[in-house]
């Protein structure tokens, strides 16, 4: 485990670099299809996922961001792999935790837009299961990113606060 958590680093005025871009890098390397951009590479090529995490840490990332971006029910349904939802998420978190522990960096779970959010819609279930898996996978904190709607970003924040088992309160 890292010696200093996110909050401690921020209070000390330190910069915290979170490298990401796994989807585009794996698509560029031919392991993901443009369009669906679902992280099935986590199950199909886990050693490559671990290696890319290590490359990002080597390049200066202070955080290993679990490759769970678009690893939610709606996106996996589109490619017929919804039954592997929990397995993809937990494997991504396991790989990220392993690299973070080996490198002394932080590890973060990752939530993103649902692609189906509409104001007053019920998409919090999509985020809830990912938050609960991030807690189960021992994430140090959770990143919510790439929301085109303020409402969905706020739903993400509230979901992390409600189901994050205190992870939000630590940071």
Rosetta blueprint (number, residue, H / E / L):
1 X L
2 X L
3 X L
4 X L
5 X L
6 X H
7 X H
8 X H
9 X H
10 X H
11 X H
12 X L
13 X L
14 X L
15 X L
16 X L
17 X L
18 X E
19 X L
20 X L
21 X L
22 X H
23 X H
24 X H
25 X H
26 X H
27 X H
28 X H
29 X L
30 X L
31 X L
32 X L
33 X L
34 X L
35 X L
36 X L
37 X L
38 X L
39 X L
40 X L
41 X H
42 X H
43 X H
44 X H
45 X L
46 X H
47 X H
48 X H
49 X H
50 X H
51 X H
52 X H
53 X H
54 X H
55 X H
56 X H
57 X H
58 X H
59 X L
60 X L
61 X L
62 X L
63 X E
64 X E
65 X E
66 X L
67 X L
68 X L
69 X L
70 X L
71 X L
72 X L
73 X H
74 X H
75 X H
76 X H
77 X H
78 X H
79 X L
80 X L
81 X L
82 X H
83 X H
84 X H
85 X H
86 X H
87 X H
88 X H
89 X H
90 X H
91 X H
92 X H
93 X H
94 X H
95 X H
96 X H
97 X H
98 X H
99 X H
100 X H
101 X H
102 X H
103 X H
104 X L
105 X L
106 X E
107 X E
108 X E
109 X E
110 X E
111 X E
112 X E
113 X L
114 X L
115 X L
116 X L
117 X L
118 X L
119 X L
120 X L
121 X L
122 X L
123 X L
124 X H
125 X H
126 X H
127 X H
128 X H
129 X H
130 X H
131 X H
132 X H
133 X H
134 X H
135 X H
136 X H
137 X L
138 X L
139 X L
140 X L
141 X E
142 X E
143 X E
144 X E
145 X E
146 X L
147 X L
148 X L
149 X L
150 X H
151 X H
152 X H
153 X H
154 X H
155 X H
156 X H
157 X H
158 X H
159 X H
160 X H
161 X H
162 X H
163 X H
164 X L
165 X L
166 X L
167 X L
168 X L
169 X L
170 X L
171 X L
